[in-house]
Amino acid sequence: MNLPTRKFPMEAFADVLEANGRYSAAFTNQLLTGQAMRGLAIVTCIDSRIAPLEIVGMSAGDAKILRNAGARVTDDVLRTLVLAVHLLGVARVLVMPHTDCRMASGEESQVHAAILAASGIDSRSLEIRTVTDQHAALIADIQRIRSFPYLPSDLVVGGAIFDVVTGRLTTVDA
């Protein structure tokens, strides 16, 4: 069976590779391990306005960062947390969604309709996981981690919403 192959479009990534050349020339993290040196995992959104390590005053190697649209605690986040807790030194988890999030700005059907309008793709078979009440969703996600049977019952789990205008975290008590 001959499968179609796609060539790596080098020109589409020229800026990325050029920046990587500068980065690697000054690279100093070669002695870091895969351990979360400060024992933290942060579950946050893919939004490029969020710099998770900087927000909490940490550096490379200090924490594990898990990102998805909306900072939701999905099955894959739980799977990754099991690995991070049992193998990579994570002892506490911060779930950190943010203000002005597209996943908290409408109903699931509205996002599917926007995708259809933008690209002609019917995405209704995907669970997008939008939320209408960000606080309630955050509390549910915290509880989901706390009750997951493959994670220790004494795992410290907290939640905070990052404000993309002020840069502040507002804790949410679960």
N, C-alpha and C positions, 0 to 999 in steps of 0.2 A: 504494500500500500504506500503510495507516494503522497505524503502530506505536504501542503504548501509551506514554504519557509518564508520568513520575513527577515530581511536584512536589517541590521542595526542602523538606523538613520543617523549617522554620525553628525551630519550638519544640524540636525534638530537639537542636538545636545552639546553643540560647540561651546556655548556659554557655561554650561555645567562642568564640562571637562576642563575648560580653562580655569575656572574658579577652583576646581579640585587640585589642579597643579599648584596653585598658590597655597591652598590649604595644606596639602601634603608636604610642601617645602618647609612649613613651620609646624608640622605635626609634633605634638609632645605627649600624646596619650598612649603611647605604645606599652607602657607598663601597667595600664589599667587591666583589671580582670573583668569577667562577666558578672561579678557580684555587685549588688546594690549596696555600695559602701555606707550609705546613710539609712539603709533598711526600708526605703520608701518605694512604693509604686504609685504612679499617678495615672488615672484613667481620665483622659480628656478628649477634646474634639479635634478634628483634622483642621480646623480653622487656622490659617497661617498667621493670624494676629496673636496666637497663643505661643509663647516660648516657655514651656512648663518648667524647665530647670531654673531659668532666670526669675520666674514669678515667685518661686519658693526659696530663692537664694542658694541654689545648688549648682554644681558643675558636672561635667561629663564623668560618668562612673558612680555618681552618688545615688541615682534612682533609676528605676525602670519606667519607661513611658509607654503607655498603651493608648492608641488613638483610633477613633472611629467617628463617623458623622454623628454628632449629638452627644458624645461622651457616654454612650449607653453601655450598660453591663450586659453584654451579649454572651452567648455560649462560648464564643472564642475568647472573650475577655476572661471568663471564668477559667477556661483551659489554661490560658497564659498565666493567670494568677497562681494556679496550682503549681506550675513549673517555677514561677518566680519565688513563691513562698518556700517551697520544699527544696529547691536546688540553688537559688540565686540570692539568698539573704534578705528577702523582703519580709518585714515584720509589721508593716503598716501600709494601709492603702488609702489614698485620697482620691475620691471621685470628684472631678472638677469640670462641670459644664460651664458655659459662659453666656453672658448677655448677648443680645442681638444675634442669636443662633438661628439659622434657617430651619433647623429641625424642630425649633420651638416656636415657629412663626405661622403655623397652619396645620391643617388636617392632613393626614396621609394621602387622601384622595387629591388634595390640592398639589402636593409634590408630584404625584404620578401624572397629573394633568400638565404640570409645568414641564416635566421631562418629555411627555408626548408632544407638546407644542414646540419645544426647543429642538427635538431630534427625530420625532416621528416614531420613537420607541415606546412600546407598551410595556411599562415596568410593573404592572399591577401584581405580577407573581412574586415580586420582591417585597419583603417586609422592611420598610424604610425606618420605622420606629420613631415617628414624630411624637411630640408631646404637646399637650395644650396647657399643662400645669408643670412647669419646670421643677418647682419645689417638690411636688408630689412624686414626680418621676425620679428625682434624685433620692428621695427617701426610700422609694421602692428598690432602686438599684443598690443602695447601701444595704438594705435588708437582704437582698438577693445574695450579696457577697457573704454577709454574716451568717446566713443559713445554709450556705453551700457545703455539702457533707465532706468534700475533699479538702476543705480549708480548715485550719485549726479554729476551735471555738474562741480562743483568746486573741485571734488576729484583730488588731486595732484598725477599724474602718471608719473614716469620716468623710464628710462632704462639704464642698464650698463652691459657690458660683463666682467665677472670675468676671469682673466688670471690664469690658473691653474699652470703656471710656476713661475710667479712673485708674485701672490697673490693680484695684483692690479685690481681695477675696472676702466674701461674706459667707460665714459658716452656716450650715443648715443642720439643725439637730434632728437626728433620726431616732 
